[in-house]
Amino acid sequence: MKGRLEAFVTTALLLISLPFSTSGQTVNAGGKKCTPPQATYSPDPPPSHYPLKDSAFVIVNILVDEKGQVREPKVTRTSGSDGFDHDVVTAVQTWRFKSAACDGKFIPAHINVQVNSRVMH
């Protein structure tokens, strides 16, 4: 019986190397009220290179610019499959975000994106 592949996308955010929740606001060291980037468009990678093992994940560090576009994608943890890693980076480059903001001003922010794949039997 062939397994059904599904990708689950989780975003883990880092701003100035400090993790924080995606819900609600955070206050940085300067006392500013800041919000992290929020994905508004995040399609799954194509299933062409999904790993055949039960599950795998890739972590990609990206810069979300002031316009909500993805810049500088870099794999920081590989799935072990070059093809899947490449497909994830390609998909993440198409994502769009509501930009991070501090005191109402949009700012660029680095975030880590974790994309999980799991074979459903």
N, C-alpha and C positions, 0 to 999 in steps of 0.2 A: 504494500500500500504506500503510495507516495505521500510524503508529508506536505502540508500546506505551509508556505512561508509567509510570515507577517513581520513587518518591521515596526518597531516601537521607538518613538523618538522622545527623548528626554533632554531637556536643556538644564544644564547645571551652570549657573552663572558665577562669574568671578569678576569683581571690579577692584582694581588695585590689589589683586591677589587676596582679597578677603571674600569668602563665600557669604551670600545672603539669599534670602528667600525671594522668589519671584512675585509673591503676593504682598502688597503693601509697600511702604516706603522705607528707606533707610537713611540714616544721617551719616555723612562722612566726617572726617576729622575737622574740617573747616566749619562744621555746624550747618551745612547746606542740606536741604531736603532733596534727596536723590531717588530716582526710580530706575530700575534696570531695564535693558532692552526687552521687548516682548515680541515673540514671533507672531506675525500676521499672515504669513504664507510659508508653509513648510512641507512640501510634498516629500513622500518617501523616495528613497533611491530605487532605481529599477531593479527587478529581481534577477538580473542576468548573472551576477557574481556572488549571490548570497552564499555564505559558507554552508557546507552540507552538514556540519556538526550541529548538535542540538541548539546551541546558542553562541552568539559572538557579539562583541560590541567594539565600536571605534569611538575615540574621543578626538574631536577636532577643535582647535583653538581658532577663533575668528575675531576679527575686528568688525564691529557694527558701527558704521560711520554715522554722521549727523543726519543723513537722509534715510537711514535704515537699511542700507545695502551692505552686503557681506564683502569684506576685504581680507586679504592675507590669510586664507585658510591653511592650517598646518596640522597634520596628524600628530597628536601628542601621545596617543596609545593606539597601536595597531590591533586589528582583529586577527592578524596572522594571515590574512588573505589580501594580497596586493590589489586584486580586482575589486573586492568589496570595498576596501579602503578608498580606492579611486572613485568608485561609484558614489560613495558617501560624500566625498569632497565635492564631486560634480553636482550632486543634488543640493548640498548645503549652499553652494555658490548661488543657487537660484532663489534661496529663501529671502524673505523680506521681513523687516522688524519695525516696530515702533521704537524709535531711538531712545537710548538712555537720556535722562534729563536731570539736571541739578538746578533747583530754584527756577524751573520753567524753561531753562535753556538747554537745547539738545546738545549732547556731547558724544564723542566717540567712546566706545567701551569694548574691551576685550572680554569675550565669554568663551566658555568651554561648552561644546555641544556633544552629547553622548547619543549615538544612534545604536540601538540594539536590534539584533535579528534573532528570531527564535523559530525553529521548525516545529510546526504544530502537527502532531500525528493523529 
